[in-house]
């Protein structure tokens, strides 16, 4: 059994890395087709499974070389009921896919027994609906019931933590936190914002974080921002209690809006060095940040540049 009672080691302040834009890297750099943008569908295909494994090995090697901790994400972002019909999966298939995804990353962790920093098995869970343009609002009560299904499946595995990644609504994140707390799963909430620094619902980060903390009695280990360029939100950060709840960044390489990215047929991978400088500038203002990775359009080049820059 996994001991999930101790605080997550990220809370000690040690530097942790994550990966970057898994799907965009595999699609645009390696020619992998990902059905419905659901990376777990690659696991049964030996050649694609190996490409995904090698993708993660690059980040594990980076963390090992730099002596940082590493948060190893399972490809579980879309293995929940909203996507079942599009993916042709019933409940049994989705439960099995969640288990197999955790087993996949557990096997990768086993390949790095000499890692200096902790390597945590993390299941990422997307919102119910489109992460770029949510098609419906969901109450905290509805979200708690909805996300309890996948969280229950994950609680059966050896996962160390779960992350609500690219979430778009404060109420849904609040329900997610309640469900994760009930499942006794250490959890993180990562919001995405539009180019105005607000969630797609119009909520500010301060409002969304406050809503989640109030609804779940502060159960979230920490918050993050992902799937947005630093230009879109860094101006919102102040030395306020809500901002101190943020510990991690996983930014897009591109300055494009979500709508522009969704319509794009080419990859905008931005400038890794410029992105790294922006991370360092944010960390200088928020020295408590200690979890760093990337999102859409970014890859190992970006995270390497970020890791070296923020470690200065």
N, C-alpha and C positions, 0 to 999 in steps of 0.2 A: 504493500500500500504506500502511496505517496503521502508524505507529511506536508499538509497544506496549512498547518497552524502557525508556522513561523512567519514573520513579516518577509515580504519579498526582498531579496538582497539589493535591488535597485534603490531601496529606501535608505541604504547606508551612505549613498552619495558616490559610490564607485561608478566609473564610466561603463556604460553598456552600449553595444551596437545592435542594430537590427539589419535586415536586408533592405532592398530598395523596391523597384517596380518589377516584381516577379513576372506578371503577365506581359507587360509591355516589353521587357527585356527578351523573354522567350519568343514572343510574336515577331518583333521587329529585328532582333539580332540573331535569332536562331531558327527562324522560319517555322516555328511551332504553331499549329492551329489549336486554339483553345475554345472548345465549344461553350457558348454562352458566357465566356470570360470566367469559367469555373475551373480553376487549376486542378482540382482533385480528379477531374475527368482524365488527366494525363497519367495517373498512377497505374492503371491497368495496361498501359502501352509501354513495353520495355524501353524502347528508344527514347521516348519522351520523358519517361520516369527518370532515366539516367541523365538527361539534359537538365531536368529540374534538380536532381541530386547534385550535379556538378555546379549548378548555379549557387546552391546553398553552401557547398564546400568552399567556394571562393570567399564568402563572408566569414565562415568559421576559421579559415586560415588567417584572414585579416585580424580577427579578434585574438587568435592565438599568438600571432606575431607581435601585436601591440599590447598583449597582456590585459585586455579588457574583458568584461563579461559579455555574454551574447544571448539575445532573445531569439530563439529559433522558432520561426512561425510555421505552423502546419497549414496546408492549403485547404482550409475549412471555411473560407469566407462565404461561400455560397451553398454550403451543405445544410440548408434549413428549408422548411416547408414551402416558403414562397416560391422557390425555384424548382420544386419537385416535378411539376408538370412539364415545364420547358426542358428539363434534363431527363425526363422519362424515369424518374426514381420514385419508388414507393417508400414508406416509412422504414421498412426493414433495410432497404438499400441505403438510405441516408444514414441510418444508425451505423451500418457496417462501414460506410465510407468515412465517417468521422473516426471510427476506431482505426481504420487502415491508415488514415492521414497521420494520426498520432504515432502509430507504429513506424511509419516512414521516417518521421523526424527523429524518433528515438533511435533508430538505426544509424542515422547520420551522427547523432551525438556520440554514439558508441565508437565511431571512427576517430574521435578526438579525445582519447582518455587522458592525455597530458595537458589539456587546456588549463591555462593558469587561472582564468576567471570562470565563474559559474556559467554554465550553459543551461538555459531554462527552456523547457518545452512549452510553447505558447500556441493556443488555438485562437485564430482570428475569426471574428464573427461579424459579418456585414449586417446592415440594416434590413428590415423587411421592406423590400422594394429597391428602387434605383438609387444608388448612392450619389449620383450626379444630379438627379432631378426627382425627388420623392413624389410619387403620384398620389399619396394619401397621407393624412396625418394619423397618428396612432396614440392613444392615451397610455399613460404609465401602466394602468391596469391591463390593458390589452397587450402591451409589450411584455409585461411580466409573464403572462400566460403563454404568449407566443415563444419567447426565447427560452422558456423553461424546458422545452422539448430538446433542443440541441444541447443546452447546457447539461441536461440530464444524461445524454449520451456521452458527453465529454467527461463528466464526473466518473464514469465507469473506466476511464483510461488512466494512464500515468502522467497526464498533462499536469504541469506545474502551475499554470495560470491561463487566463483567457483575456482577450482584448476585443472590445467592441470597436471595430476599425471602420473609419470613414462614416461615422454616424452623423445624421443630419438633423435630428430633432431632440430637444432636451427631454421631452416626455418619454420618448422611446428609450433613451439612454437611462433615464430614471428607472423604468421598468426592467431594463436589462440588469441594472445593478441589483435591484431587489431579487431578481431570479438567480443571479450568480451568488448572491449572499445566501439565499436559501439552499443552493446546491453546495455551499461551502467551498466555492472556487475563488481564489484570489483573482481580482479582476482590475482591468484598466479600461478607461473610456477615452477614445480618440475621436475628436470631432473634426469634420471638414467644414470649411467656410468658403463663401463666394469671394469675388474680388473686392467686395466692400468690407471684408472682415467679419461678416455675419453668417450664421448658419443659413441654409436655404429657407428655413422658417422665418427668418428675420431676427432671430434671437442673437444677442451678443454672446461672446464666449463667457463673459462674466455671468450673464443671466442663465445660460445653460448649465454651467458648472454649479452655480448656486442652487438651481432647481434639483439637480441630481443629488447633491450633498444633502439637501433638506429632505428629499424623498427617501433616501437610503441610509440616513444617519451617518453620513460620511464613510460609507462602506468601500468606496472606490479607493484603491491603493494610491493612484495618481491619475492625472489626465494627460492627454497628448493632443497635438494638432497634426493632421496628415492630409494629403491630397490637396494641397494648396501651396502656392509659391510664397516665400517669406514676404514679398511685397504686399501680399493680400491681407496680412494679419499682424505683422510685427509691430506696426504702429499702435495696435490696441493694447500691447503689453505695458503694464505699469507694475511698480512694486506694491501690489495690493494682495490681500489674503487669497483672492480667487486665483490670481496669477501664480502664486506660490504653490498652488495645487497642480500646476503643469510641470512635468518633469521631462517630457520628450517631444521631439520633432521628427516628422517623416514628411518632408516637403516634396512637392513636385519640382522637377527641373525646369518646367515651362511656366511662363507667366500667363499663358492662355487661360481663359475662363473654362469652367466645366463644359459649358455648351460648345465652345470652340474645340476643346479636346475630344468631345464625344463625336464631333463631325469630322475630325481630322483623319486623313488616310496615311499620313506620314508621321514619323516620330519627331517630336521637338525635345531634344535632350539638353537644351540649355548650355550652360557653361559650368563644368564641375568646380573650377577654381573660384569663380564668382559666387556660386552657391555656398561653397565652404566658407568664404569670407563673410557671407551674410549670417550663416549659422554662428560663426565666432562673434560677430557683432551682437547678436541676440544673447548669446551666452555671457558676454561681458556685462550686459544689463540684467541678466537673470542667471547668476552663477549657480543656482541650485539645479539647473538643467543638467541631466546626466545620461539621457537615453537618446541616441541619435541614429537615424537611418534615412531612407528615401522613400519616394512613392513614384507615381506615374512618370515615365520618361527617364528616371534615374537608374543607375546601375552601379556596379562595383567601383567604377572610376569615381563617381560622386561620393560614395560613402567612404572610400579611402581618403579622398581629399578632405572631407568633413572631419573624419577621425583624426587626421594628422593636424588639422588646423585648430580644432577645439581642444586638443591635448596640449597645445603650446602654453 
